[in-house]
Amino acid sequence: MKELLSYVLSGKIRRGILKALLEIEKTPTILAKEIQTHQSTTSRALADLEKKGLVKCLTPKAKLSRLYSITEAGKKVIRKVNQIIKH
């Protein structure tokens, strides 16, 4: 858990993605607009977060507009990150 916390804390984009996905499932394009970064950067971060088990692609066979959600592990990590940042 500590490694995942450090991983998310060290990345503003990763934090933004996880926070945004707490609300509802989203595509990389929507996430990129919300966190104000390029879609390619967002897609790369999503792939990394998925490898770590923090997000899940709900439509892996789709070539366009893949839909992502946060996993239970991702929820735990971002909640802990939010607590750390508030202090």
CORGISUL-V648931 format. One record per residue. N is the residue number from 0. PHI is phi in radians with two decimals (NA if undefined). Layout:
n;phi
N;PHI
N;PHI
This chain:
n;phi
0;NA
1;-1.09
2;-1.13
3;-1.17
4;-1.05
5;-1.07
6;-1.04
7;-1.30
8;-1.07
9;-1.42
10;-2.28
11;-1.03
12;-1.19
13;-1.06
14;-1.06
15;-1.07
16;-1.09
17;-1.10
18;-1.08
19;-1.15
20;-1.36
21;-1.11
22;-1.30
23;-2.91
24;-1.09
25;-2.58
26;-1.59
27;-1.01
28;-1.12
29;-1.13
30;-1.06
31;-1.04
32;-1.13
33;-1.15
34;-1.71
35;0.98
36;-2.52
37;-1.24
38;-1.11
39;-1.11
40;-1.13
41;-1.12
42;-1.09
43;-1.09
44;-1.11
45;-1.08
46;-1.08
47;-1.14
48;-1.10
49;-1.18
50;-1.06
51;-1.47
52;1.41
53;-1.66
54;-2.34
55;-2.39
56;-1.46
57;-1.45
58;-2.26
59;-1.11
60;-1.47
61;-1.24
62;-1.48
63;-2.15
64;0.94
65;-1.14
66;-1.86
67;-2.04
68;-2.32
69;-1.55
70;-1.52
71;-1.06
72;-1.09
73;-1.09
74;-1.10
75;-1.08
76;-1.14
77;-1.19
78;-1.14
79;-1.17
80;-1.04
81;-1.06
82;-1.12
83;-1.12
84;-1.15
85;-1.20
86;-1.52
